[in-house]
Amino acid sequence: MEQDETRVRSGDAAAGNAPAPPPDQPAATPWWRNWKVMLPLWLAIVGLAWLGLHFEVDARVIAGSVFLIGLLSNAFAWLLGVIALVPVVGPLIVKALSLGLIWLLNALGSLVSFVAIRRGYSKDVLTYRGLTVALIVGIVIGYVLGRLL
């Protein structure tokens, strides 16, 4: 017993060699990994976004709020973790969604849309963004099917 106390005091705990908690005490899960916290959080996010759309709140305010809450609470990482739990297909979808190419295509599409709307091509932008979303969904589906076959 005295030996364990000297190891903890000597800095082994800082190196990651801390003694394990006693067996009668369960290890505490961080709040962002607890489904009892994250599921109601996601339900609240979806509900508040729906209410915002119903009462015609500016879409930028809704998107910014969802982004900020999701980023601060690690809700996006938890949702990707839940998707990854689906056998066989889940990890592939998460891997495809985290590819840099998908993020680059979406960012480039947003930039082109911004410029086109400024120049008065708003109807063309809707068609273009629809095609971009279809392309991204097609890439994800193709990636998953390619890995499965």
C-alpha positions in Angstrom: 0.0 0.0 0.0 2.8 2.4 0.9 4.5 1.6 -2.4 1.4 2.6 -4.4 1.2 6.0 -2.6 4.9 6.7 -3.4 4.4 5.9 -7.1 1.4 8.3 -7.3 3.3 11.0 -5.5 6.5 10.5 -7.6 4.8 11.5 -10.9 3.7 8.2 -12.3 0.1 9.4 -12.3 1.1 12.2 -14.7 2.7 9.7 -17.0 -0.5 7.8 -17.3 0.3 5.0 -14.8 -2.4 6.0 -12.2 -3.9 3.2 -10.3 -7.2 1.9 -11.5 -10.4 2.8 -9.6 -11.5 0.3 -7.0 -13.8 -2.5 -8.4 -16.8 -1.3 -6.3 -16.7 2.1 -8.1 -17.6 2.1 -11.8 -15.5 4.3 -14.0 -17.3 7.6 -14.7 -18.1 8.1 -18.3 -17.6 11.6 -19.7 -20.9 13.4 -20.3 -20.3 13.7 -24.1 -20.2 9.9 -24.3 -23.3 9.3 -22.3 -26.4 8.6 -24.5 -28.7 9.8 -21.7 -27.3 13.3 -22.3 -26.7 13.3 -26.0 -30.0 11.8 -27.2 -32.1 14.5 -25.4 -29.6 17.1 -26.7 -30.1 15.9 -30.3 -33.9 15.8 -29.8 -33.7 19.4 -28.5 -31.6 20.5 -31.4 -34.0 19.0 -34.0 -37.0 20.3 -32.1 -35.7 23.9 -31.8 -34.6 23.9 -35.5 -38.1 22.8 -36.5 -39.7 25.4 -34.3 -37.4 28.0 -35.8 -38.3 27.0 -39.3 -42.0 26.9 -38.3 -41.9 30.5 -36.9 -39.8 31.6 -39.9 -36.6 32.5 -38.0 -33.7 33.4 -40.3 -32.1 30.2 -41.6 -28.6 31.5 -40.9 -29.5 32.0 -37.2 -30.8 28.4 -37.0 -27.8 27.0 -38.8 -25.3 29.0 -36.7 -27.0 27.9 -33.5 -27.1 24.2 -34.5 -23.4 24.4 -35.5 -22.4 26.2 -32.3 -24.3 23.8 -30.0 -23.1 20.8 -31.9 -19.5 21.9 -31.9 -19.4 22.8 -28.2 -21.2 19.7 -27.0 -19.5 17.2 -29.4 -22.9 16.2 -30.7 -21.6 15.7 -34.2 -18.9 13.3 -33.1 -21.5 11.4 -31.0 -23.9 11.2 -34.0 -21.1 9.8 -36.2 -20.3 7.3 -33.5 -23.9 6.2 -33.5 -23.9 5.8 -37.3 -20.6 3.8 -37.0 -22.4 1.3 -34.8 -24.5 0.0 -37.7 -22.8 -3.3 -38.7 -20.8 -3.4 -41.9 -22.2 -0.2 -43.5 -21.9 2.3 -40.6 -18.1 2.5 -40.5 -17.9 2.9 -44.2 -20.4 5.7 -44.2 -18.5 7.5 -41.5 -15.3 7.0 -43.3 -16.8 8.3 -46.6 -18.3 11.4 -44.8 -14.9 12.2 -43.3 -13.1 12.2 -46.6 -11.5 15.5 -47.4 -12.8 15.4 -51.0 -16.4 15.5 -49.8 -15.6 18.6 -47.7 -13.7 20.2 -50.5 -16.5 19.7 -53.0 -19.1 21.1 -50.6 -16.9 24.2 -49.8 -16.2 24.8 -53.5 -20.0 24.5 -54.2 -20.8 27.0 -51.5 -18.2 29.5 -52.8 -19.5 29.2 -56.4 -23.1 29.6 -55.2 -22.2 32.8 -53.3 -20.6 34.3 -56.4 -23.5 33.2 -58.6 -26.2 34.6 -56.3 -24.3 37.9 -56.2 -24.4 38.1 -60.0 -28.1 37.2 -60.2 -28.1 33.5 -61.1 -30.2 32.3 -58.2 -32.3 29.9 -60.2 -29.2 28.3 -61.7 -27.7 28.0 -58.2 -30.6 25.8 -57.1 -30.0 23.5 -59.9 -26.2 23.5 -59.4 -26.5 22.8 -55.6 -29.0 20.0 -56.3 -26.5 18.4 -58.7 -23.7 18.9 -56.1 -25.6 17.2 -53.4 -26.5 14.4 -55.8 -22.8 14.0 -56.7 -21.8 13.9 -53.0 -24.5 11.3 -52.2 -23.4 9.3 -55.2 -19.8 9.4 -54.1 -20.7 8.2 -50.6 -23.0 5.4 -52.0 -20.3 4.4 -54.5 -17.6 4.3 -51.8 -19.8 2.1 -49.5 -20.7 -0.3 -52.3 -17.2 -0.4 -53.6 -15.9 -1.4 -50.1 -18.7 -4.0 -49.7 -18.1 -5.7 -53.0 
